Amino acid sequence: MRRRPGVWQVVAVAAAALALGIASTVLLAATHPFPSLGPSSWRAHGGRCAPPAPAGRTVDVLADDMGHMGPGPGARHGMRMMNLTVHPATVPAGKVTLRVFNAGRLAHEVVVLPLSAGQSAGNRAIGSDLRIAETGSRGEASRTCGAGTGDGIAPGTRGWTTLTLAPGRYELVCNFPGHYASGMYTELDATR
């Protein structure tokens, strides 16, 4: 006849499994053992890069996705699969440093485009290449662990740019194919 395990044995096994699960999660989070998708240049620096001391006002931009690329169930008319979050959303006109952190699983960029009177963020025409026109761009942050233009800000890293904004409304966008249509846009206002 076999003995059934006691309550304390079951609790001990459950506690050991929980401790093992927590320890392995912490280890995986600390070591980043899984490579990111994309070119090796995107993976070069991990999340440890930091921009230099900002010039002028600082605007922090968070680029995020759900690990999904392409138009979702209507970014313009429903849940956004990807997004850009800006803080603060209003700054004095003049020199502004955008510090972008990519919290998503895909590479992203931030392009600064002027918004005309009556135009709202997220309403630009999307071309057959799943991108919008960058006419009038004031600058961009698209270099992993660096300033200005590059091949994209790798997941878990930062990119930045410093530019001079005249008073007005601006749309910050990720213009990688499909990202704008999936909701990667926000507004930044520069006041007098």
Disulfide bonds with the S-S distance in Angstrom:
Cys49-Cys145 2.17
